[in-house]
């Protein structure tokens, strides 16, 4: 049963890593993808973890890899989080797939109606997002992002960077 409120399918796959820079270099060396756009200490408004306020300090590095993005996430603090629920401190591994939701509330309900719970949620700028805990059936989380012009613009910049990149290792990591 496909969720009728998500569209365009999976556009991102994400891994929790110990060190963004080292992981980005490893991904580039192994797969050739890049550049990675780095967003450090991302401010999340109204962070919720397991139904209660749950701030977490994390950074991301994202690269376009054909039609799918590869996102690397590094958690900087020891706060409980959906990242640590899946990948213990000091370990690395796949954390989530991401999809855009044209009707965010209905997309969340689609998962809740199947018995899945929202592990974490908040606002990235003005964009609502959440992580649905689908580990028992998929082995990882599902991130839902509310479709909006601002999030599409952000992701388009990542795709543009990949299209325009000359492959130079010196420009592999680009700060946002």
Secondary structure as UniProt FT lines:
FT   TURN            4..5
FT   STRAND          6..16
FT   HELIX           20..31
FT   STRAND          36..39
FT   STRAND          45..49
FT   TURN            50..51
FT   STRAND          52..53
FT   STRAND          58..65
FT   TURN            66..67
FT   STRAND          68..75
FT   HELIX           82..86
FT   TURN            89..90
FT   STRAND          93..101
FT   HELIX           104..112
FT   TURN            113..115
FT   STRAND          117..124
FT   TURN            125..126
FT   STRAND          127..133
FT   HELIX           135..138
FT   STRAND          141..146
FT   HELIX           149..164
FT   HELIX           169..171
FT   STRAND          173..175
//
